[in-house]
Structures are given as C-alpha cells and as structure tokens.
Amino acid sequence: MSARPGFYQQELNKTVWEVPERYQNLTPVGSGAYGSVW
C-alpha cells in the first residue's frame, strides 16, 4: 500500500498512519483510549 501524493506513511504502535509531508520527525507523546498523540 502506498501513500497518496503529498503524504508519507509512518508506523506507530502497529498502526500505519498517512501523514502530510509537511510534518516530519514526529515523536510519539502518548496514547490512550481515544488514540495516539504525536
């Protein structure tokens, strides 16, 4: 599976996210019942 143009894929905690290219070097802050925080 490939990302849409202008996006890239990043895996965090066994979940693959499609992230806009303007956001680079994301660092996980935490996760909870409602999702993950970067």
PDBQT receptor file of N, H, CA, C and O in Angstrom, charges set to zero:
ATOM      1  N   MET A   1       0.851  -1.181   0.000  1.00  0.00    +0.000 N 
ATOM      2  CA  MET A   1       0.000   0.000   0.000  1.00  0.00    +0.000 C 
ATOM      3  C   MET A   1       0.894   1.240   0.000  1.00  0.00    +0.000 C 
ATOM      4  O   MET A   1       1.837   1.327   0.786  1.00  0.00    +0.000 OA
ATOM      5  N   SER A   2       0.603   2.179  -0.864  1.00  0.00    +0.000 N 
ATOM      6  H   SER A   2      -0.163   2.108  -1.503  1.00  0.00    +0.000 HD
ATOM      7  CA  SER A   2       1.410   3.396  -0.935  1.00  0.00    +0.000 C 
ATOM      8  C   SER A   2       0.572   4.601  -0.522  1.00  0.00    +0.000 C 
ATOM      9  O   SER A   2      -0.656   4.592  -0.617  1.00  0.00    +0.000 OA
ATOM     10  N   ALA A   3       1.256   5.616  -0.070  1.00  0.00    +0.000 N 
ATOM     11  H   ALA A   3       2.253   5.623   0.007  1.00  0.00    +0.000 HD
ATOM     12  CA  ALA A   3       0.581   6.826   0.398  1.00  0.00    +0.000 C 
ATOM     13  C   ALA A   3       0.128   7.680  -0.782  1.00  0.00    +0.000 C 
ATOM     14  O   ALA A   3       0.658   7.571  -1.888  1.00  0.00    +0.000 OA
ATOM     15  N   ARG A   4      -0.838   8.512  -0.529  1.00  0.00    +0.000 N 
ATOM     16  H   ARG A   4      -1.269   8.601   0.369  1.00  0.00    +0.000 HD
ATOM     17  CA  ARG A   4      -1.318   9.465  -1.538  1.00  0.00    +0.000 C 
ATOM     18  C   ARG A   4      -0.237  10.496  -1.827  1.00  0.00    +0.000 C 
ATOM     19  O   ARG A   4       0.664  10.688  -1.012  1.00  0.00    +0.000 OA
ATOM     20  N   PRO A   5      -0.314  11.161  -2.977  1.00  0.00    +0.000 N 
ATOM     21  CA  PRO A   5       0.665  12.220  -3.276  1.00  0.00    +0.000 C 
ATOM     22  C   PRO A   5       0.637  13.305  -2.192  1.00  0.00    +0.000 C 
ATOM     23  O   PRO A   5      -0.435  13.753  -1.785  1.00  0.00    +0.000 OA
ATOM     24  N   GLY A   6       1.803  13.715  -1.737  1.00  0.00    +0.000 N 
ATOM     25  H   GLY A   6       2.673  13.351  -2.068  1.00  0.00    +0.000 HD
ATOM     26  CA  GLY A   6       1.895  14.734  -0.698  1.00  0.00    +0.000 C 
ATOM     27  C   GLY A   6       1.849  14.167   0.711  1.00  0.00    +0.000 C 
ATOM     28  O   GLY A   6       1.891  14.917   1.686  1.00  0.00    +0.000 OA
ATOM     29  N   PHE A   7       1.762  12.842   0.825  1.00  0.00    +0.000 N 
ATOM     30  H   PHE A   7       1.728  12.232   0.033  1.00  0.00    +0.000 HD
ATOM     31  CA  PHE A   7       1.701  12.178   2.125  1.00  0.00    +0.000 C 
ATOM     32  C   PHE A   7       2.775  11.100   2.187  1.00  0.00    +0.000 C 
ATOM     33  O   PHE A   7       3.269  10.651   1.153  1.00  0.00    +0.000 OA
ATOM     34  N   TYR A   8       3.133  10.686   3.390  1.00  0.00    +0.000 N 
ATOM     35  H   TYR A   8       2.732  11.051   4.230  1.00  0.00    +0.000 HD
ATOM     36  CA  TYR A   8       4.012   9.534   3.560  1.00  0.00    +0.000 C 
ATOM     37  C   TYR A   8       3.434   8.667   4.667  1.00  0.00    +0.000 C 
ATOM     38  O   TYR A   8       2.601   9.125   5.449  1.00  0.00    +0.000 OA
ATOM     39  N   GLN A   9       3.872   7.423   4.733  1.00  0.00    +0.000 N 
ATOM     40  H   GLN A   9       4.549   7.052   4.098  1.00  0.00    +0.000 HD
ATOM     41  CA  GLN A   9       3.355   6.502   5.738  1.00  0.00    +0.000 C 
ATOM     42  C   GLN A   9       4.333   6.369   6.889  1.00  0.00    +0.000 C 
ATOM     43  O   GLN A   9       5.543   6.269   6.687  1.00  0.00    +0.000 OA
ATOM     44  N   GLN A  10       3.794   6.369   8.099  1.00  0.00    +0.000 N 
ATOM     45  H   GLN A  10       2.810   6.450   8.263  1.00  0.00    +0.000 HD
ATOM     46  CA  GLN A  10       4.601   6.195   9.298  1.00  0.00    +0.000 C 
ATOM     47  C   GLN A  10       3.882   5.206  10.200  1.00  0.00    +0.000 C 
ATOM     48  O   GLN A  10       2.667   5.289  10.379  1.00  0.00    +0.000 OA
ATOM     49  N   GLU A  11       4.633   4.270  10.767  1.00  0.00    +0.000 N 
ATOM     50  H   GLU A  11       5.621   4.202  10.621  1.00  0.00    +0.000 HD
ATOM     51  CA  GLU A  11       4.049   3.274  11.658  1.00  0.00    +0.000 C 
ATOM     52  C   GLU A  11       4.324   3.643  13.103  1.00  0.00    +0.000 C 
ATOM     53  O   GLU A  11       5.443   4.015  13.460  1.00  0.00    +0.000 OA
ATOM     54  N   LEU A  12       3.295   3.538  13.932  1.00  0.00    +0.000 N 
ATOM     55  H   LEU A  12       2.387   3.237  13.643  1.00  0.00    +0.000 HD
ATOM     56  CA  LEU A  12       3.413   3.802  15.361  1.00  0.00    +0.000 C 
ATOM     57  C   LEU A  12       2.530   2.811  16.094  1.00  0.00    +0.000 C 
ATOM     58  O   LEU A  12       1.324   2.755  15.854  1.00  0.00    +0.000 OA
ATOM     59  N   ASN A  13       3.116   2.033  16.981  1.00  0.00    +0.000 N 
ATOM     60  H   ASN A  13       4.096   2.079  17.177  1.00  0.00    +0.000 HD
ATOM     61  CA  ASN A  13       2.363   1.051  17.772  1.00  0.00    +0.000 C 
ATOM     62  C   ASN A  13       1.505   0.140  16.906  1.00  0.00    +0.000 C 
ATOM     63  O   ASN A  13       0.323  -0.059  17.188  1.00  0.00    +0.000 OA
ATOM     64  N   LYS A  14       2.094  -0.410  15.859  1.00  0.00    +0.000 N 
ATOM     65  H   LYS A  14       3.054  -0.249  15.630  1.00  0.00    +0.000 HD
ATOM     66  CA  LYS A  14       1.443  -1.363  14.955  1.00  0.00    +0.000 C 
ATOM     67  C   LYS A  14       0.289  -0.749  14.169  1.00  0.00    +0.000 C 
ATOM     68  O   LYS A  14      -0.561  -1.477  13.656  1.00  0.00    +0.000 OA
ATOM     69  N   THR A  15       0.247   0.564  14.067  1.00  0.00    +0.000 N 
ATOM     70  H   THR A  15       0.937   1.156  14.484  1.00  0.00    +0.000 HD
ATOM     71  CA  THR A  15      -0.757   1.264  13.268  1.00  0.00    +0.000 C 
ATOM     72  C   THR A  15      -0.029   2.110  12.236  1.00  0.00    +0.000 C 
ATOM     73  O   THR A  15       0.909   2.833  12.571  1.00  0.00    +0.000 OA
ATOM     74  N   VAL A  16      -0.460   2.021  10.973  1.00  0.00    +0.000 N 
ATOM     75  H   VAL A  16      -1.223   1.433  10.700  1.00  0.00    +0.000 HD
ATOM     76  CA  VAL A  16       0.165   2.795   9.905  1.00  0.00    +0.000 C 
ATOM     77  C   VAL A  16      -0.664   4.052   9.679  1.00  0.00    +0.000 C 
ATOM     78  O   VAL A  16      -1.874   3.979   9.460  1.00  0.00    +0.000 OA
ATOM     79  N   TRP A  17      -0.008   5.200   9.732  1.00  0.00    +0.000 N 
ATOM     80  H   TRP A  17       0.974   5.260   9.909  1.00  0.00    +0.000 HD
ATOM     81  CA  TRP A  17      -0.657   6.494   9.548  1.00  0.00    +0.000 C 
ATOM     82  C   TRP A  17      -0.206   7.101   8.234  1.00  0.00    +0.000 C 
ATOM     83  O   TRP A  17       0.951   6.947   7.843  1.00  0.00    +0.000 OA
ATOM     84  N   GLU A  18      -1.108   7.789   7.546  1.00  0.00    +0.000 N 
ATOM     85  H   GLU A  18      -2.048   7.914   7.863  1.00  0.00    +0.000 HD
ATOM     86  CA  GLU A  18      -0.739   8.608   6.391  1.00  0.00    +0.000 C 
ATOM     87  C   GLU A  18      -0.621  10.041   6.882  1.00  0.00    +0.000 C 
ATOM     88  O   GLU A  18      -1.600  10.632   7.338  1.00  0.00    +0.000 OA
ATOM     89  N   VAL A  19       0.582  10.596   6.787  1.00  0.00    +0.000 N 
ATOM     90  H   VAL A  19       1.377  10.115   6.416  1.00  0.00    +0.000 HD
ATOM     91  CA  VAL A  19       0.887  11.898   7.366  1.00  0.00    +0.000 C 
ATOM     92  C   VAL A  19       1.276  12.863   6.250  1.00  0.00    +0.000 C 
ATOM     93  O   VAL A  19       2.035  12.487   5.358  1.00  0.00    +0.000 OA
ATOM     94  N   PRO A  20       0.770  14.110   6.278  1.00  0.00    +0.000 N 
ATOM     95  CA  PRO A  20       1.209  15.093   5.283  1.00  0.00    +0.000 C 
ATOM     96  C   PRO A  20       2.723  15.291   5.353  1.00  0.00    +0.000 C 
ATOM     97  O   PRO A  20       3.308  15.271   6.437  1.00  0.00    +0.000 OA
ATOM     98  N   GLU A  21       3.349  15.482   4.199  1.00  0.00    +0.000 N 
ATOM     99  H   GLU A  21       2.874  15.498   3.319  1.00  0.00    +0.000 HD
ATOM    100  CA  GLU A  21       4.808  15.613   4.138  1.00  0.00    +0.000 C 
ATOM    101  C   GLU A  21       5.337  16.813   4.913  1.00  0.00    +0.000 C 
ATOM    102  O   GLU A  21       6.515  16.831   5.271  1.00  0.00    +0.000 OA
ATOM    103  N   ARG A  22       4.503  17.814   5.183  1.00  0.00    +0.000 N 
ATOM    104  H   ARG A  22       3.547  17.798   4.892  1.00  0.00    +0.000 HD
ATOM    105  CA  ARG A  22       4.986  18.987   5.922  1.00  0.00    +0.000 C 
ATOM    106  C   ARG A  22       5.286  18.656   7.389  1.00  0.00    +0.000 C 
ATOM    107  O   ARG A  22       5.952  19.430   8.075  1.00  0.00    +0.000 OA
ATOM    108  N   TYR A  23       4.797  17.512   7.868  1.00  0.00    +0.000 N 
ATOM    109  H   TYR A  23       4.256  16.883   7.311  1.00  0.00    +0.000 HD
ATOM    110  CA  TYR A  23       5.088  17.078   9.238  1.00  0.00    +0.000 C 
ATOM    111  C   TYR A  23       6.159  15.998   9.184  1.00  0.00    +0.000 C 
ATOM    112  O   TYR A  23       5.905  14.888   8.717  1.00  0.00    +0.000 OA
ATOM    113  N   GLN A  24       7.355  16.323   9.660  1.00  0.00    +0.000 N 
ATOM    114  H   GLN A  24       7.562  17.225  10.039  1.00  0.00    +0.000 HD
ATOM    115  CA  GLN A  24       8.482  15.396   9.634  1.00  0.00    +0.000 C 
ATOM    116  C   GLN A  24       8.981  15.161  11.057  1.00  0.00    +0.000 C 
ATOM    117  O   GLN A  24       8.749  15.976  11.951  1.00  0.00    +0.000 OA
ATOM    118  N   ASN A  25       9.657  14.056  11.251  1.00  0.00    +0.000 N 
ATOM    119  H   ASN A  25       9.846  13.394  10.525  1.00  0.00    +0.000 HD
ATOM    120  CA  ASN A  25      10.280  13.720  12.542  1.00  0.00    +0.000 C 
ATOM    121  C   ASN A  25       9.289  13.773  13.700  1.00  0.00    +0.000 C 
ATOM    122  O   ASN A  25       9.566  14.372  14.739  1.00  0.00    +0.000 OA
ATOM    123  N   LEU A  26       8.142  13.147  13.513  1.00  0.00    +0.000 N 
ATOM    124  H   LEU A  26       7.916  12.661  12.669  1.00  0.00    +0.000 HD
ATOM    125  CA  LEU A  26       7.142  13.113  14.572  1.00  0.00    +0.000 C 
ATOM    126  C   LEU A  26       7.617  12.214  15.708  1.00  0.00    +0.000 C 
ATOM    127  O   LEU A  26       8.242  11.178  15.480  1.00  0.00    +0.000 OA
ATOM    128  N   THR A  27       7.311  12.626  16.926  1.00  0.00    +0.000 N 
ATOM    129  H   THR A  27       6.803  13.467  17.111  1.00  0.00    +0.000 HD
ATOM    130  CA  THR A  27       7.688  11.869  18.112  1.00  0.00    +0.000 C 
ATOM    131  C   THR A  27       6.428  11.507  18.882  1.00  0.00    +0.000 C 
ATOM    132  O   THR A  27       5.632  12.391  19.200  1.00  0.00    +0.000 OA
ATOM    133  N   PRO A  28       6.225  10.227  19.191  1.00  0.00    +0.000 N 
ATOM    134  CA  PRO A  28       5.038   9.862  19.963  1.00  0.00    +0.000 C 
ATOM    135  C   PRO A  28       5.109  10.442  21.376  1.00  0.00    +0.000 C 
ATOM    136  O   PRO A  28       6.140  10.357  22.043  1.00  0.00    +0.000 OA
ATOM    137  N   VAL A  29       4.001  11.032  21.820  1.00  0.00    +0.000 N 
ATOM    138  H   VAL A  29       3.163  11.101  21.278  1.00  0.00    +0.000 HD
ATOM    139  CA  VAL A  29       3.929  11.624  23.152  1.00  0.00    +0.000 C 
ATOM    140  C   VAL A  29       3.195  10.685  24.099  1.00  0.00    +0.000 C 
ATOM    141  O   VAL A  29       3.572  10.548  25.263  1.00  0.00    +0.000 OA
ATOM    142  N   GLY A  30       2.143  10.038  23.595  1.00  0.00    +0.000 N 
ATOM    143  H   GLY A  30       1.837  10.149  22.649  1.00  0.00    +0.000 HD
ATOM    144  CA  GLY A  30       1.385   9.120  24.431  1.00  0.00    +0.000 C 
ATOM    145  C   GLY A  30       0.238   8.510  23.660  1.00  0.00    +0.000 C 
ATOM    146  O   GLY A  30       0.005   8.845  22.498  1.00  0.00    +0.000 OA
ATOM    147  N   SER A  31      -0.477   7.611  24.316  1.00  0.00    +0.000 N 
ATOM    148  H   SER A  31      -0.288   7.339  25.259  1.00  0.00    +0.000 HD
ATOM    149  CA  SER A  31      -1.658   7.004  23.711  1.00  0.00    +0.000 C 
ATOM    150  C   SER A  31      -2.638   6.666  24.819  1.00  0.00    +0.000 C 
ATOM    151  O   SER A  31      -2.265   6.489  25.979  1.00  0.00    +0.000 OA
ATOM    152  N   GLY A  32      -3.892   6.581  24.430  1.00  0.00    +0.000 N 
ATOM    153  H   GLY A  32      -4.195   6.725  23.488  1.00  0.00    +0.000 HD
ATOM    154  CA  GLY A  32      -4.929   6.293  25.402  1.00  0.00    +0.000 C 
ATOM    155  C   GLY A  32      -6.131   5.671  24.732  1.00  0.00    +0.000 C 
ATOM    156  O   GLY A  32      -6.036   5.149  23.621  1.00  0.00    +0.000 OA
ATOM    157  N   ALA A  33      -7.253   5.726  25.406  1.00  0.00    +0.000 N 
ATOM    158  H   ALA A  33      -7.330   6.150  26.308  1.00  0.00    +0.000 HD
ATOM    159  CA  ALA A  33      -8.471   5.093  24.911  1.00  0.00    +0.000 C 
ATOM    160  C   ALA A  33      -8.960   5.714  23.611  1.00  0.00    +0.000 C 
ATOM    161  O   ALA A  33      -9.620   5.038  22.822  1.00  0.00    +0.000 OA
ATOM    162  N   TYR A  34      -8.655   6.974  23.371  1.00  0.00    +0.000 N 
ATOM    163  H   TYR A  34      -8.119   7.524  24.011  1.00  0.00    +0.000 HD
ATOM    164  CA  TYR A  34      -9.161   7.670  22.190  1.00  0.00    +0.000 C 
ATOM    165  C   TYR A  34      -8.145   7.772  21.065  1.00  0.00    +0.000 C 
ATOM    166  O   TYR A  34      -8.445   8.379  20.037  1.00  0.00    +0.000 OA
ATOM    167  N   GLY A  35      -6.955   7.202  21.219  1.00  0.00    +0.000 N 
ATOM    168  H   GLY A  35      -6.712   6.709  22.054  1.00  0.00    +0.000 HD
ATOM    169  CA  GLY A  35      -5.986   7.239  20.124  1.00  0.00    +0.000 C 
ATOM    170  C   GLY A  35      -4.589   7.598  20.582  1.00  0.00    +0.000 C 
ATOM    171  O   GLY A  35      -4.245   7.486  21.759  1.00  0.00    +0.000 OA
ATOM    172  N   SER A  36      -3.790   8.036  19.614  1.00  0.00    +0.000 N 
ATOM    173  H   SER A  36      -4.069   8.127  18.658  1.00  0.00    +0.000 HD
ATOM    174  CA  SER A  36      -2.384   8.366  19.859  1.00  0.00    +0.000 C 
ATOM    175  C   SER A  36      -2.156   9.863  19.733  1.00  0.00    +0.000 C 
ATOM    176  O   SER A  36      -2.851  10.547  18.982  1.00  0.00    +0.000 OA
ATOM    177  N   VAL A  37      -1.173  10.368  20.476  1.00  0.00    +0.000 N 
ATOM    178  H   VAL A  37      -0.608   9.813  21.086  1.00  0.00    +0.000 HD
ATOM    179  CA  VAL A  37      -0.802  11.784  20.426  1.00  0.00    +0.000 C 
ATOM    180  C   VAL A  37       0.631  11.864  19.935  1.00  0.00    +0.000 C 
ATOM    181  O   VAL A  37       1.516  11.194  20.467  1.00  0.00    +0.000 OA
ATOM    182  N   TRP A  38       0.863  12.701  18.900  1.00  0.00    +0.000 N 
ATOM    183  H   TRP A  38       0.144  13.245  18.468  1.00  0.00    +0.000 HD
ATOM    184  CA  TRP A  38       2.206  12.889  18.340  1.00  0.00    +0.000 C 
ATOM    185  C   TRP A  38       2.667  14.284  18.601  1.00  0.00    +0.000 C 
ATOM    186  O   TRP A  38       3.776  14.651  18.211  1.00  0.00    +0.000 OA
TER     187      TRP A  38
